[in-house]
Amino acid sequence: MALSPLVPATACFLLSLFLWLRNRRVPPRDYPPGPKPVPLLGNVRDLTAKELWLPAAQWAKTYGDVVYLNALGIGLVFLNSPDAASDLLDKRGSIYSDKPALVMAGELCGCKNMVAFTGYGPQMRQQRRLLHKAFGVATIPSYHPLLLSETHTFLRRLVVDPVDYIKHVRRYAGGLTLSVTYGYQPVSNDDQFLELAEECVHILSERIASGGGIWPVDVLPFLQHMPLWMPGAGFKRNAIKWKRKMEEFVDRPYEYMKSSMKSGNYKPSFCSNLLEDTSMQQQEDFEFHLKWSANSMYSASIDTTITVVSHFLLAMILYPETQRKAQAELDSVVGTDRLPTFEDRSQLPYVESIFKEVLRWGVPVPLNLPHRLMEDDIYNDMYIPKGSLVFGNIWAMMRNETMYPDPDTFNPDRFMTKLAPELERKRNPKNYAFGFGRRQCPGMNLVDSSVWLLIASMLATLDVGKAVDEHGKVVEPEIKFENPIFRTPNPFKCDLRPRNQKALSLIKQSEILSS
């Protein structure tokens, strides 16, 4: 007999009532300020599934550095300043580094062992040790030849087909990560692993993370036991399909890499280097953690790269004088007879400032991924309860008018004036764009190097401008943001072409230099 649709609705109401009554019995505390909640629902009506960082920025202006909301008994804390984020997520990382146990993403969809979802404990520490060993600052130069080769390949594809630039950025990011992680180099856009990776990243960022990544089953865990045939159980049927695909993405590239190692025909990579390290193999469940850490690298890096490069192109379209100034610097330092290399980076302060401003202005992940507080805490006389989900409000920090005057304007010159070391550190958007504390993005050093080289190489060889239609009319870029986690603009029209014949020749010659 089918259950009435009123049954889950009644269960939700009773649970909400229980949480409300329980919270009423708690003695009044000095919670951080925030929007006024309503009985039963708390601040549920204040939350949006799309671009939550926008209302969160208004709360920051109204209520200050720390804002508290309550959604069905769950505390939501927004840290809106670098000082608050550093004090809690960095300095008190031992209690602020957990992750919420999301039933949908973790249990039902099979993502609980990915680095972004792993709870604070031995597994998280083991995964981060592996990733730090492979992607620490000292190791990144070993990837420079591969980054140069992949960047030059990207430029060659781009000048042949500039209209579909997003396809080339995806191919670049996906191919680079597969090469670095598994020693696998895709041979075409419809490569088996690229297609599998694309599908899984789409599932993770557009399906599982839809609505901000919080599903009803995360708030009401008993819903995971609903029969598949029951009305409203569509999320479970989807989760079965998504879990199967995610596990395939974890296993297939890893097994390819191990098979290549056995045959002796393989390229060094994150996985192969660690498998050859006998000291690492002695650690408990080593291969299990290695396999999931490798998969997490791909999922984290591709969306970040696409988001940053898209904002770079948009900025060059909207602020052409910035592009011309950067090209003048590149011509002066690098010249016009070769492409930029990493050795040029320290001599290109304006290009570096553009990279920083892209991170600040674009804000790839405006709210970061939430941390979970592991015990009650007091901060500046404000009570933050155990179990609260804590967001580093990167959007509010990057739009802070004191740190960044006229924050909505793309202005790399703001970084050309040197400040005292502490002020310089606080102003540097790289210290916020990749997260905080013990959950900071472990691939940030690789992304920093790869995206910088992409930006420098595009500026050196290409002119980026507004598109023109078949009638010669300028087409203004149409900007929409629909990704609930990453602030990735939907593809927009633009004009990409070599700066001159000499730049085109350099791009074509790069194939010979890379071979």
C-alpha positions as CSV (number, residue, x, y, z in Angstrom):
1,M,0.0,0.0,0.0
2,A,1.4,3.4,-1.0
3,L,2.1,5.8,1.8
4,S,0.2,9.1,1.9
5,P,2.3,12.2,0.9
6,L,1.3,13.6,4.2
7,V,3.5,11.1,6.1
8,P,6.9,12.7,5.2
9,A,5.4,16.2,5.6
10,T,4.1,15.3,9.1
11,A,7.5,13.8,10.0
12,C,9.2,17.0,8.9
13,F,6.8,19.1,11.0
14,L,7.3,16.9,14.1
15,L,11.1,17.0,13.8
16,S,11.0,20.8,13.3
17,L,8.8,21.1,16.4
18,F,11.2,18.9,18.4
19,L,14.2,21.0,17.4
20,W,12.4,24.2,18.2
21,L,11.3,23.0,21.7
22,R,14.8,21.6,22.4
23,N,16.4,25.0,21.5
24,R,13.9,26.8,23.7
25,R,15.2,24.8,26.7
26,V,18.7,25.9,26.1
27,P,19.6,28.9,28.3
28,P,19.9,32.2,26.4
29,R,23.4,32.7,25.1
30,D,25.2,35.5,23.3
31,Y,25.1,34.1,19.8
32,P,26.7,36.1,17.1
33,P,24.3,38.6,15.5
34,G,22.3,37.7,12.5
35,P,18.9,37.9,10.8
36,K,16.0,37.3,13.1
37,P,14.7,33.7,12.9
38,V,11.1,32.6,12.9
39,P,9.6,29.7,15.1
40,L,10.2,26.2,13.8
41,L,12.0,27.1,10.6
42,G,14.6,29.5,12.0
43,N,16.3,31.3,9.2
44,V,15.4,28.9,6.4
45,R,13.6,31.6,4.5
46,D,16.7,33.8,4.6
47,L,18.7,31.2,2.6
48,T,18.9,30.9,-1.2
49,A,19.9,28.0,-3.3
50,K,21.6,30.3,-5.8
51,E,24.4,32.8,-5.1
52,L,24.0,32.7,-1.3
53,W,27.1,34.8,-1.1
54,L,25.1,37.9,-2.2
55,P,22.7,38.0,0.8
56,A,25.6,36.8,3.0
57,A,27.5,39.9,1.9
58,Q,24.6,42.1,3.0
59,W,24.5,40.3,6.4
60,A,28.2,41.1,6.8
61,K,27.5,44.8,6.3
62,T,24.6,44.8,8.7
63,Y,25.9,42.5,11.5
64,G,29.7,42.5,11.3
65,D,32.5,40.1,11.0
66,V,30.7,37.0,12.4
67,V,27.0,36.3,11.5
68,Y,24.9,33.5,12.9
69,L,21.8,31.9,11.4
70,N,19.8,28.9,12.5
71,A,18.2,26.5,10.0
72,L,16.0,23.8,11.5
73,G,18.3,23.6,14.5
74,I,21.6,23.7,12.6
75,G,23.8,26.7,13.2
76,L,25.2,28.5,10.2
77,V,28.2,30.8,10.8
78,F,29.6,33.2,8.3
79,L,33.1,34.6,8.9
80,N,33.3,37.8,6.9
81,S,36.7,39.2,7.6
82,P,40.3,37.9,7.2
83,D,40.8,38.3,11.0
84,A,37.8,36.2,11.9
85,A,38.6,33.5,9.4
86,S,42.2,33.4,10.6
87,D,41.3,33.4,14.3
88,L,38.9,30.5,14.0
89,L,39.7,28.4,10.9
90,D,43.5,28.8,11.1
91,K,44.4,29.3,14.7
92,R,41.6,27.0,16.1
93,G,41.8,24.5,13.3
94,S,41.8,21.6,15.7
95,I,38.1,22.1,16.4
96,Y,37.1,23.9,13.1
97,S,38.5,21.4,10.5
98,D,35.7,18.9,10.5
99,K,33.3,18.5,7.5
100,P,29.5,18.0,7.8
101,A,28.4,14.4,7.3
102,L,26.3,14.9,4.2
103,V,24.1,11.8,3.7
104,M,23.3,12.6,0.1
105,A,26.8,13.4,-1.2
106,G,28.7,11.2,1.2
107,E,26.7,8.0,1.9
108,L,24.2,7.8,-1.0
109,C,26.4,9.2,-3.8
110,G,29.6,7.6,-2.6
111,C,31.7,10.8,-2.2
112,K,32.4,10.4,1.5
113,N,36.1,9.5,0.9
114,M,36.8,12.4,-1.3
115,V,39.1,15.0,0.3
116,A,36.5,17.7,0.3
117,F,34.0,15.5,2.2
118,T,36.3,13.5,4.6
119,G,35.7,14.2,8.2
120,Y,38.5,15.5,10.5
121,G,40.6,12.6,11.6
122,P,43.2,10.0,10.5
123,Q,41.8,9.6,7.0
124,M,41.9,13.4,6.3
125,R,45.4,13.7,7.7
126,Q,46.6,10.7,5.6
127,Q,45.1,12.2,2.4
128,R,46.6,15.6,3.0
129,R,50.0,14.1,3.7
130,L,49.9,12.4,0.3
131,L,48.8,15.5,-1.5
132,H,51.3,17.7,0.3
133,K,54.1,15.4,-0.7
134,A,53.1,15.6,-4.3
135,F,52.0,19.2,-4.6
136,G,54.0,21.1,-2.0
137,V,55.8,24.3,-3.0
138,A,59.1,22.5,-3.4
139,T,57.7,19.9,-5.7
140,I,55.9,22.2,-8.2
141,P,59.0,23.0,-10.3
142,S,59.2,19.4,-11.3
143,Y,55.8,19.9,-13.1
144,H,57.0,23.0,-15.0
145,P,58.0,21.2,-18.3
146,L,54.5,19.5,-18.4
147,L,52.8,22.8,-17.7
148,L,54.7,24.6,-20.5
149,S,53.9,21.8,-22.9
150,E,50.1,21.7,-22.0
151,T,49.9,25.5,-22.2
152,H,51.5,25.7,-25.6
153,T,49.1,22.9,-26.8
154,F,46.2,25.0,-25.4
155,L,47.3,28.0,-27.4
156,R,47.5,26.1,-30.6
157,R,44.0,24.7,-30.2
158,L,42.7,28.1,-29.3
159,V,43.9,29.9,-32.4
160,V,42.5,27.1,-34.6
161,D,39.0,27.3,-33.0
162,P,38.7,30.4,-30.8
163,V,34.9,30.4,-30.6
164,D,34.7,27.3,-28.4
165,Y,37.3,28.6,-25.9
166,I,35.6,26.8,-22.9
167,K,36.1,23.5,-24.6
168,H,39.8,24.2,-24.9
169,V,40.1,25.3,-21.3
170,R,38.3,22.1,-20.1
171,R,40.5,20.0,-22.3
172,Y,43.6,21.8,-20.9
173,A,42.5,21.5,-17.3
174,G,41.3,17.9,-17.7
175,G,44.4,16.7,-19.7
176,L,46.8,18.4,-17.3
177,T,45.3,16.9,-14.2
178,L,45.1,13.4,-15.8
179,S,48.8,13.7,-16.8
180,V,49.9,15.0,-13.4
181,T,47.8,12.6,-11.4
182,Y,47.9,9.3,-13.4
183,G,50.5,9.9,-16.1
184,Y,47.8,9.7,-18.7
185,Q,47.7,12.0,-21.7
186,P,44.4,12.2,-23.6
187,V,44.6,11.9,-27.3
188,S,41.4,13.7,-28.3
189,N,38.4,15.7,-26.9
190,D,36.3,12.5,-26.8
191,D,38.9,10.6,-24.9
192,Q,37.4,7.9,-22.6
193,F,38.8,9.3,-19.4
194,L,38.1,12.9,-20.3
195,E,34.5,12.1,-21.0
196,L,34.2,10.1,-17.8
197,A,35.8,12.9,-15.8
198,E,33.6,15.5,-17.4
199,E,30.5,13.6,-16.6
200,C,31.5,13.0,-13.0
201,V,32.5,16.7,-12.4
202,H,29.1,17.7,-13.9
203,I,27.3,15.3,-11.5
204,L,29.3,16.6,-8.5
205,S,29.0,20.3,-9.2
206,E,25.7,20.6,-11.0
207,R,23.6,17.6,-9.6
208,I,24.9,16.6,-6.1
209,A,25.8,20.2,-5.2
210,S,22.5,21.7,-6.6
211,G,20.7,23.8,-4.0
212,G,23.9,24.5,-2.2
213,G,24.7,20.8,-1.7
214,I,22.3,20.4,1.2
215,W,19.4,17.9,0.5
216,P,16.4,17.2,2.7
217,V,17.9,13.8,3.5
218,D,20.9,15.7,5.1
219,V,18.6,17.5,7.5
220,L,16.3,14.4,8.0
221,P,18.6,11.4,7.7
222,F,15.7,8.9,8.1
223,L,14.7,9.7,4.6
224,Q,17.6,7.6,3.3
225,H,15.6,4.5,4.3
226,M,12.6,5.4,2.1
227,P,11.7,2.6,-0.4
228,L,12.7,3.3,-3.9
229,W,9.2,3.0,-5.1
230,M,7.9,5.6,-2.7
231,P,6.8,9.1,-4.1
232,G,9.6,11.5,-3.3
233,A,12.4,8.9,-3.4
234,G,13.7,10.1,-6.8
235,F,16.8,11.4,-5.0
236,K,17.7,7.8,-4.0
237,R,17.2,6.5,-7.5
238,N,19.5,9.2,-8.8
239,A,22.0,8.6,-6.1
240,I,22.4,5.0,-7.2
241,K,23.3,6.0,-10.7
242,W,25.6,8.8,-9.6
243,K,27.4,6.6,-7.1
244,R,28.1,4.0,-9.7
245,K,29.6,6.6,-12.0
246,M,31.7,8.3,-9.3
247,E,33.2,4.9,-8.3
248,E,34.0,4.2,-11.9
249,F,35.8,7.5,-12.1
250,V,37.9,6.6,-9.0
251,D,38.8,3.1,-10.2
252,R,39.4,3.2,-13.9
253,P,42.2,5.8,-14.3
254,Y,43.9,4.3,-11.2
255,E,43.8,0.8,-12.6
256,Y,45.1,2.1,-15.9
257,M,48.0,3.7,-14.1
258,K,48.8,0.5,-12.2
259,S,48.6,-1.6,-15.4
260,S,51.0,0.8,-17.1
261,M,53.5,0.5,-14.2
262,K,53.4,-3.3,-14.4
263,S,54.2,-3.1,-18.2
264,G,57.0,-0.6,-17.6
265,N,55.5,1.7,-20.1
266,Y,54.3,4.6,-18.0
267,K,55.0,8.3,-17.2
268,P,55.9,9.5,-13.7
269,S,52.9,10.9,-11.9
270,F,51.4,11.7,-8.5
271,C,50.2,8.1,-8.2
272,S,53.3,6.3,-9.6
273,N,55.7,8.4,-7.6
274,L,54.0,7.5,-4.3
275,L,53.6,3.9,-5.3
276,E,57.3,3.7,-5.8
277,D,58.0,5.3,-2.4
278,T,58.4,2.3,0.0
279,S,58.1,4.5,3.0
280,M,54.6,5.6,2.0
281,Q,53.4,2.1,1.3
282,Q,53.9,1.2,4.9
283,Q,51.0,3.4,6.0
284,E,47.7,1.9,6.7
285,D,45.2,1.6,3.8
286,F,47.8,3.4,1.7
287,E,46.3,2.6,-1.7
288,F,42.8,3.3,-0.7
289,H,43.7,6.8,0.4
290,L,46.0,7.3,-2.7
291,K,43.2,6.4,-5.0
292,W,40.7,8.8,-3.5
293,S,43.2,11.6,-3.1
294,A,44.0,11.3,-6.8
295,N,40.4,11.5,-7.8
296,S,39.8,14.5,-5.6
297,M,42.6,16.4,-7.4
298,Y,40.7,16.2,-10.7
299,S,37.4,17.2,-9.2
300,A,38.8,20.2,-7.4
301,S,41.1,21.6,-10.1
302,I,39.0,21.6,-13.3
303,D,36.2,23.9,-12.0
304,T,38.7,26.2,-10.4
305,T,40.7,26.5,-13.6
306,I,37.7,27.1,-15.8
307,T,36.3,29.7,-13.4
308,V,39.6,31.7,-13.1
309,V,40.3,31.7,-16.8
310,S,36.7,32.7,-17.7
311,H,37.0,35.7,-15.4
312,F,40.4,36.6,-16.8
313,L,38.9,36.7,-20.3
314,L,35.9,38.7,-19.1
315,A,38.2,41.2,-17.4
316,M,40.3,41.7,-20.5
317,I,37.1,42.3,-22.6
318,L,35.7,44.9,-20.1
319,Y,39.1,46.6,-19.3
320,P,41.1,46.7,-22.5
321,E,43.6,49.2,-21.1
322,T,44.7,46.6,-18.6
323,Q,45.4,44.2,-21.4
324,R,47.5,46.7,-23.3
325,K,49.5,47.6,-20.2
326,A,50.3,43.9,-19.5
327,Q,51.3,43.3,-23.1
328,A,53.7,46.3,-22.9
329,E,55.3,44.8,-19.8
330,L,55.6,41.3,-21.4
331,D,57.1,42.8,-24.6
332,S,59.7,44.7,-22.5
333,V,60.7,41.7,-20.3
334,V,60.1,38.7,-22.5
335,G,60.4,40.2,-25.9
336,T,58.6,39.0,-29.0
337,D,60.9,36.2,-30.0
338,R,59.8,33.6,-27.4
339,L,56.9,32.7,-25.1
340,P,56.9,33.4,-21.3
341,T,58.4,30.9,-18.9
342,F,58.3,30.5,-15.1
343,E,61.7,32.2,-14.9
344,D,60.0,35.4,-16.1
345,R,57.5,35.5,-13.3
346,S,59.4,37.6,-10.8
347,Q,60.1,40.2,-13.5
348,L,56.4,40.6,-14.4
349,P,54.8,42.4,-11.5
350,Y,51.8,43.7,-13.5
351,V,51.0,40.3,-14.9
352,E,51.2,39.0,-11.3
353,S,48.9,41.8,-10.2
354,I,46.4,40.8,-12.9
355,F,46.4,37.3,-11.6
356,K,45.7,38.5,-8.1
357,E,43.0,40.8,-9.2
358,V,41.3,38.0,-11.2
359,L,41.2,35.9,-8.0
360,R,39.8,38.8,-6.0
361,W,37.4,40.2,-8.6
362,G,36.2,36.8,-9.8
363,V,36.1,34.9,-6.5
364,P,36.1,31.3,-7.8
365,V,34.5,29.8,-4.6
366,P,32.7,32.7,-2.9
367,L,31.7,30.8,0.3
368,N,34.3,28.1,0.4
369,L,33.0,24.7,1.5
370,P,31.6,24.6,5.0
371,H,33.7,23.5,8.0
372,R,31.9,21.8,10.9
373,L,32.6,23.0,14.5
374,M,33.5,20.0,16.7
375,E,32.8,21.5,20.1
376,D,31.2,24.6,21.6
377,D,33.4,27.7,21.3
378,I,33.5,31.3,22.5
379,Y,34.9,34.0,20.2
380,N,34.9,37.6,21.2
381,D,32.3,36.9,23.9
382,M,30.0,35.2,21.2
383,Y,28.8,31.7,21.7
384,I,29.2,29.3,18.7
385,P,27.5,25.9,19.3
386,K,29.0,22.6,18.5
387,G,27.9,21.2,15.1
388,S,27.6,24.6,13.5
389,L,28.5,24.8,9.8
390,V,31.1,27.5,9.4
391,F,31.6,29.4,6.1
392,G,34.6,31.5,5.2
393,N,32.8,34.3,3.4
394,I,35.4,34.9,0.7
395,W,33.1,37.1,-1.3
396,A,32.7,39.6,1.5
397,M,36.4,39.6,2.1
398,M,37.2,40.2,-1.6
399,R,34.6,43.0,-1.7
400,N,35.8,44.7,1.5
401,E,35.9,48.4,0.6
402,T,38.6,49.2,3.2
403,M,41.0,46.6,1.8
404,Y,40.0,47.1,-1.8
405,P,38.6,50.5,-2.6
406,D,36.0,50.5,-5.4
407,P,35.9,46.7,-5.1
408,D,33.6,46.0,-8.1
409,T,36.1,47.5,-10.5
410,F,38.8,45.3,-12.0
411,N,42.0,47.2,-11.1
412,P,45.3,45.4,-10.9
413,D,47.1,48.6,-10.0
414,R,45.8,48.2,-6.5
415,F,48.5,45.5,-6.0
416,M,51.4,47.5,-7.6
417,T,52.0,49.5,-4.4
418,K,54.0,47.6,-1.8
419,L,52.7,47.6,1.8
420,A,54.2,46.5,5.1
421,P,54.5,42.7,5.2
422,E,51.5,42.0,7.5
423,L,49.3,44.3,5.4
424,E,50.6,42.8,2.2
425,R,49.7,39.3,3.5
426,K,46.2,40.5,4.5
427,R,45.6,42.1,1.1
428,N,46.8,39.2,-1.0
429,P,43.7,37.4,-2.3
430,K,45.7,34.1,-2.7
431,N,45.5,33.8,1.1
432,Y,41.7,33.5,0.9
433,A,40.7,32.3,-2.6
434,F,41.8,28.7,-1.9
435,G,40.2,28.3,1.5
436,F,41.5,28.3,5.1
437,G,43.3,26.4,7.7
438,R,43.7,22.6,7.6
439,R,41.1,22.3,4.8
440,Q,42.8,24.7,2.4
441,C,42.9,23.4,-1.2
442,P,45.8,21.0,-1.4
443,G,46.3,21.7,-5.1
444,M,46.5,25.4,-4.7
445,N,50.2,25.5,-5.6
446,L,49.7,23.6,-8.9
447,V,46.7,25.8,-9.8
448,D,48.7,29.0,-9.0
449,S,51.5,28.0,-11.4
450,S,49.4,26.6,-14.1
451,V,46.9,29.4,-14.3
452,W,49.6,32.1,-14.0
453,L,51.3,30.6,-17.1
454,L,48.1,30.5,-19.0
455,I,47.4,34.1,-18.3
456,A,50.9,35.3,-19.1
457,S,51.0,33.2,-22.3
458,M,47.6,34.4,-23.5
459,L,48.5,38.1,-22.8
460,A,51.8,37.6,-24.7
461,T,50.2,36.1,-27.9
462,L,46.5,37.1,-28.1
463,D,44.3,40.1,-28.3
464,V,41.0,39.5,-26.3
465,G,38.0,41.7,-27.2
466,K,34.3,41.8,-27.6
467,A,32.8,39.6,-30.3
468,V,31.4,41.1,-33.5
469,D,28.3,39.6,-35.2
470,E,27.9,39.0,-39.0
471,H,26.7,42.6,-39.4
472,G,29.7,44.1,-37.8
473,K,27.9,45.0,-34.6
474,V,29.7,44.6,-31.3
475,V,28.2,41.9,-29.1
476,E,28.3,42.7,-25.4
477,P,29.1,39.7,-23.2
478,E,26.1,38.2,-21.4
479,I,27.1,37.2,-17.9
480,K,25.1,34.7,-15.9
481,F,26.1,32.6,-12.9
482,E,24.3,29.3,-12.4
483,N,26.8,27.0,-10.6
484,P,25.8,26.8,-6.9
485,I,29.4,26.3,-5.6
486,F,31.8,27.9,-8.1
487,R,31.2,31.4,-9.4
488,T,31.7,30.2,-13.0
489,P,30.1,32.5,-15.6
490,N,28.2,30.8,-18.3
491,P,30.1,30.8,-21.7
492,F,30.0,34.3,-23.2
493,K,30.9,35.4,-26.7
494,C,34.3,37.1,-27.2
495,D,36.9,37.6,-29.9
496,L,40.3,35.8,-29.5
497,R,42.9,36.3,-32.1
498,P,46.8,36.4,-32.4
499,R,48.2,39.8,-31.6
500,N,50.1,39.7,-34.9
501,Q,51.8,37.3,-37.4
502,K,54.9,37.0,-35.2
503,A,52.8,35.9,-32.2
504,L,51.0,33.3,-34.4
505,S,54.4,32.0,-35.6
506,L,55.5,31.6,-32.0
507,I,52.4,29.6,-31.1
508,K,52.9,27.3,-34.1
509,Q,56.6,26.9,-33.4
510,S,55.8,25.9,-29.8
511,E,54.9,22.4,-31.0
512,I,58.4,21.8,-32.2
513,L,59.9,23.2,-29.0
514,S,57.6,21.0,-26.9
515,S,58.4,17.8,-28.8
